[in-house]
Amino acid sequence: MDKKFYVYIILTERNTFYCGYTDNVEKRYQLHLKGMGAKYTKANKPVKLLWQKKFDTKNEAQKEEYRIKHLSRKEKEKIIFG
């Protein structure tokens, strides 16, 4: 069975978005909630997992994460809410 990778976006208590990638979204989100997922989510507590998308390779997921991180808030909202 091939491993899948995911890009995800979390809403923080400061009403900001955090974007990351992982091979296990639920496990990674739980780390964010414990303050161990990333420096950003340690300082900006996660409120809700808003969006995720599956990719076949780590490279594809990393490229999409990079792309999303460079979008404006309005562009990120279009991805999340359609």
Backbone as a printed PyTorch tensor [residue, N CA C, xyz], in Angstrom:
tensor([[[  0.8390,  -1.1830,   0.0000],
         [  0.0000,   0.0000,   0.0000],
         [  0.8840,   1.2460,   0.0000]],

        [[  0.6060,   2.1440,  -0.9340],
         [  1.3850,   3.3700,  -1.0380],
         [  0.9800,   4.3750,   0.0220]],

        [[  1.9600,   5.0610,   0.5380],
         [  1.7230,   6.1090,   1.5240],
         [  1.1620,   7.3420,   0.8180]],

        [[  0.1950,   7.9860,   1.4430],
         [ -0.3790,   9.2150,   0.8940],
         [  0.0580,  10.3860,   1.7610]],

        [[  0.0760,  11.5560,   1.1790],
         [  0.4420,  12.7720,   1.8830],
         [ -0.6860,  13.7860,   1.7390]],

        [[ -0.7760,  14.6660,   2.7150],
         [ -1.8750,  15.6180,   2.7700],
         [ -1.3660,  17.0270,   3.0440]],

        [[ -2.0320,  17.9800,   2.4450],
         [ -1.8360,  19.3870,   2.7840],
         [ -3.0910,  19.7850,   3.5450]],

        [[ -2.9210,  20.5510,   4.6060],
         [ -4.0560,  20.9190,   5.4420],
         [ -3.9530,  22.3820,   5.8630]],

        [[ -5.1030,  22.9420,   6.2150],
         [ -5.1520,  24.3180,   6.7140],
         [ -5.9320,  24.3180,   8.0240]],

        [[ -5.3330,  24.9580,   9.0270],
         [ -5.9140,  25.0760,  10.3650],
         [ -6.2660,  26.5410,  10.6230]],

        [[ -7.3920,  26.7470,  11.2790],
         [ -7.7570,  28.0760,  11.7650],
         [ -7.2050,  28.2150,  13.1810]],

        [[ -6.5740,  29.3570,  13.4940],
         [ -6.0370,  29.5770,  14.8330],
         [ -6.9380,  30.5210,  15.6240]],

        [[ -6.6900,  30.6000,  16.9250],
         [ -7.5090,  31.4470,  17.7900],
         [ -7.3620,  32.9340,  17.4500]],

        [[ -6.3230,  33.2820,  16.7480],
         [ -6.1300,  34.6760,  16.3100],
         [ -6.7250,  34.9290,  14.9290]],

        [[ -7.5490,  33.9850,  14.4870],
         [ -8.2240,  34.0640,  13.1920],
         [ -7.2420,  34.1120,  12.0170]],

        [[ -6.1300,  33.3810,  12.1610],
         [ -5.1770,  33.2480,  11.0740],
         [ -5.2160,  31.8110,  10.5710]],

        [[ -4.6270,  31.5860,   9.4140],
         [ -4.5530,  30.2470,   8.8400],
         [ -3.1280,  29.7160,   8.9620]],

        [[ -3.0230,  28.4350,   9.2770],
         [ -1.7360,  27.7420,   9.2490],
         [ -1.8530,  26.6150,   8.2340]],

        [[ -0.8880,  26.5280,   7.3310],
         [ -0.8730,  25.4820,   6.3110],
         [  0.3300,  24.5850,   6.5430]],

        [[  0.1160,  23.2690,   6.4280],
         [  1.2030,  22.3170,   6.5730],
         [  0.9490,  21.0760,   5.7320]],

        [[  1.9070,  20.1400,   5.7730],
         [  1.7120,  18.8590,   5.0870],
         [  2.1080,  17.7360,   6.0260]],

        [[  1.5470,  16.5590,   5.7900],
         [  1.8000,  15.4130,   6.6510],
         [  1.3630,  14.1320,   5.9410]],

        [[  1.6710,  12.9990,   6.5520],
         [  1.1470,  11.7250,   6.0440],
         [  0.0280,  11.2160,   6.9510]],

        [[ -0.2740,  11.9710,   8.0290],
         [ -1.3460,  11.5860,   8.9490],
         [ -1.9480,  12.8620,   9.5450]],

        [[ -3.0230,  13.3400,   8.9640],
         [ -3.6080,  14.6200,   9.3460],
         [ -4.0780,  14.6350,  10.8010]],

        [[ -4.7820,  13.6130,  11.2320],
         [ -5.3100,  13.6090,  12.6000],
         [ -4.1840,  13.6130,  13.6320]],

        [[ -3.1780,  12.7910,  13.4210],
         [ -2.0400,  12.7370,  14.3480],
         [ -1.3150,  14.0870,  14.3860]],

        [[ -1.1220,  14.6830,  13.2260],
         [ -0.4400,  15.9770,  13.1380],
         [ -1.2600,  17.0760,  13.8120]],

        [[ -2.5710,  17.0680,  13.5980],
         [ -3.4470,  18.0660,  14.2210],
         [ -3.3930,  17.9430,  15.7460]],

        [[ -3.3770,  16.7300,  16.2630],
         [ -3.2840,  16.5230,  17.7080],
         [ -1.9600,  17.0850,  18.2550]],

        [[ -0.8790,  16.9470,  17.4960],
         [  0.3950,  17.5430,  17.9080],
         [  0.2940,  19.0660,  17.9570]],

        [[ -0.3700,  19.6500,  16.9530],
         [ -0.5830,  21.1060,  16.9510],
         [ -1.3690,  21.5280,  18.2040]],

        [[ -2.4060,  20.7760,  18.5410],
         [ -3.2210,  21.1140,  19.7110],
         [ -2.4030,  21.0660,  21.0050]],

        [[ -1.4110,  20.1850,  21.0530],
         [ -0.5620,  20.0450,  22.2390],
         [  0.5940,  21.0470,  22.2520]],

        [[  0.6690,  21.8850,  21.1900],
         [  1.7490,  22.8640,  21.1050],
         [  3.0570,  22.2890,  20.6090]],

        [[  2.9860,  21.1040,  19.9930],
         [  4.1950,  20.4320,  19.5300],
         [  4.2410,  20.2700,  18.0080]],

        [[  3.2780,  20.8220,  17.2910],
         [  3.2060,  20.6200,  15.8480],
         [  4.1000,  21.5330,  15.0450]],

        [[  4.1940,  22.7930,  15.4670],
         [  5.0010,  23.7870,  14.7590],
         [  5.1430,  25.0120,  15.6430]],

        [[  6.2010,  25.7510,  15.4090],
         [  6.4390,  26.9760,  16.1790],
         [  5.2330,  27.9200,  16.0770]],

        [[  4.6850,  28.0440,  14.8690],
         [  3.5690,  28.9690,  14.6460],
         [  2.3330,  28.5740,  15.4550]],

        [[  1.9880,  27.2930,  15.4530],
         [  0.7860,  26.8740,  16.1770],
         [  1.0210,  26.7450,  17.6820]],

        [[  2.2710,  26.7970,  18.0960],
         [  2.5480,  26.8540,  19.5310],
         [  2.1730,  28.2470,  20.0500]],

        [[  2.4570,  29.2740,  19.2470],
         [  2.1550,  30.6580,  19.6140],
         [  0.7330,  31.0680,  19.2330]],

        [[  0.1630,  30.4020,  18.2440],
         [ -1.1820,  30.6960,  17.7350],
         [ -2.0000,  29.4110,  17.8110]],

        [[ -2.6880,  29.2300,  18.9100],
         [ -3.3640,  27.9570,  19.1820],
         [ -4.4100,  27.5950,  18.1150]],

        [[ -4.3720,  26.3410,  17.6680],
         [ -5.3420,  25.8680,  16.6770],
         [ -6.7570,  25.8130,  17.2630]],

        [[ -7.7290,  26.1490,  16.4170],
         [ -9.1360,  26.0970,  16.8030],
         [ -9.8590,  24.9990,  16.0310]],

        [[ -9.5450,  24.8950,  14.7290],
         [-10.2820,  23.9560,  13.8860],
         [ -9.4690,  23.5980,  12.6490]],

        [[ -9.5370,  22.3250,  12.2820],
         [ -8.9790,  21.8770,  11.0080],
         [-10.0220,  22.2190,   9.9470]],

        [[ -9.6600,  23.1120,   9.0260],
         [-10.6340,  23.6120,   8.0510],
         [-10.6460,  22.8580,   6.7320]],

        [[ -9.4850,  22.3670,   6.2940],
         [ -9.3720,  21.8520,   4.9290],
         [ -8.2060,  20.8850,   4.8370]],

        [[ -8.3490,  19.8910,   3.9640],
         [ -7.2430,  18.9940,   3.6500],
         [ -7.4020,  18.4300,   2.2600]],

        [[ -6.2850,  18.1000,   1.6510],
         [ -6.2880,  17.5140,   0.3120],
         [ -5.2060,  16.4500,   0.2420]],

        [[ -5.5270,  15.3300,  -0.3980],
         [ -4.6210,  14.1790,  -0.4950],
         [ -3.7590,  14.2630,  -1.7570]],

        [[ -2.4920,  13.8380,  -1.6050],
         [ -1.5440,  13.7870,  -2.7220],
         [ -0.8650,  12.4250,  -2.7400]],

        [[ -0.4250,  12.0190,  -3.9160],
         [  0.2120,  10.7160,  -4.0720],
         [  1.6680,  10.7000,  -3.6160]],

        [[  2.3340,  11.8670,  -3.6790],
         [  3.7410,  11.9090,  -3.2910],
         [  4.0120,  13.0500,  -2.3150]],

        [[  5.0670,  12.8690,  -1.5380],
         [  5.4910,  13.9020,  -0.5910],
         [  5.8520,  15.1820,  -1.3370]],

        [[  6.5210,  15.0300,  -2.4740],
         [  6.9430,  16.1770,  -3.2720],
         [  5.7500,  17.0210,  -3.7310]],

        [[  4.7000,  16.3520,  -4.1960],
         [  3.4910,  17.0760,  -4.6280],
         [  2.8790,  17.8450,  -3.4630]],

        [[  2.8150,  17.2090,  -2.3100],
         [  2.2430,  17.8510,  -1.1250],
         [  3.0880,  19.0520,  -0.7040]],

        [[  4.3900,  18.9020,  -0.7230],
         [  5.2780,  20.0000,  -0.3420],
         [  5.1420,  21.1910,  -1.2900]],

        [[  5.0220,  20.9010,  -2.5670],
         [  4.8540,  21.9740,  -3.5600],
         [  3.5370,  22.7260,  -3.3320]],

        [[  2.4740,  21.9790,  -3.0400],
         [  1.1710,  22.6160,  -2.8050],
         [  1.1940,  23.4140,  -1.5050]],

        [[  1.8330,  22.8860,  -0.4690],
         [  1.9640,  23.6290,   0.7860],
         [  2.6850,  24.9560,   0.5330]],

        [[  3.7780,  24.9080,  -0.1900],
         [  4.5540,  26.1110,  -0.5030],
         [  3.6950,  27.1240,  -1.2670]],

        [[  2.9640,  26.6240,  -2.2560],
         [  2.1070,  27.5000,  -3.0620],
         [  1.0580,  28.1810,  -2.1910]],

        [[  0.3790,  27.4040,  -1.3540],
         [ -0.6780,  27.9410,  -0.5020],
         [ -0.1270,  28.9590,   0.4930]],

        [[  1.0360,  28.6730,   1.0720],
         [  1.6180,  29.5880,   2.0500],
         [  1.9140,  30.9640,   1.4550]],

        [[  2.0460,  31.0430,   0.1500],
         [  2.3400,  32.3120,  -0.5000],
         [  1.1010,  33.0080,  -1.0640]],

        [[ -0.0640,  32.4650,  -0.8090],
         [ -1.3060,  33.0820,  -1.2700],
         [ -1.7890,  34.1340,  -0.2670]],

        [[ -2.6330,  35.0240,  -0.7460],
         [ -3.2590,  35.9980,   0.1520],
         [ -4.3240,  35.2860,   0.9820]],

        [[ -4.7770,  35.9340,   2.0310],
         [ -5.8320,  35.3570,   2.8600],
         [ -7.0840,  35.0870,   2.0130]],

        [[ -7.4120,  36.0360,   1.1460],
         [ -8.6000,  35.8860,   0.3030],
         [ -8.4740,  34.6540,  -0.6080]],

        [[ -7.2930,  34.4400,  -1.1530],
         [ -7.0630,  33.2770,  -2.0150],
         [ -7.1470,  31.9770,  -1.2040]],

        [[ -6.6360,  31.9980,   0.0260],
         [ -6.7350,  30.8150,   0.8910],
         [ -8.1940,  30.5260,   1.2260]],

        [[ -8.9670,  31.5680,   1.4720],
         [-10.3990,  31.3900,   1.7630],
         [-11.1320,  30.7520,   0.5920]],

        [[-10.7310,  31.0800,  -0.6370],
         [-11.3490,  30.4540,  -1.8210],
         [-11.0700,  28.9610,  -1.8520]],

        [[ -9.8470,  28.5660,  -1.4640],
         [ -9.5070,  27.1460,  -1.4130],
         [-10.3390,  26.4480,  -0.3410]],

        [[-10.4220,  27.0400,   0.8340],
         [-11.0950,  26.4320,   1.9640],
         [-12.6130,  26.3630,   1.7850]],

        [[-13.1910,  27.4820,   1.4120],
         [-14.6470,  27.5910,   1.3850],
         [-15.2720,  27.4930,   0.0000]],

        [[-14.4140,  27.3980,  -1.0300],
         [-14.9070,  27.2320,  -2.3890],
         [-15.3090,  28.4870,  -3.1030]]])
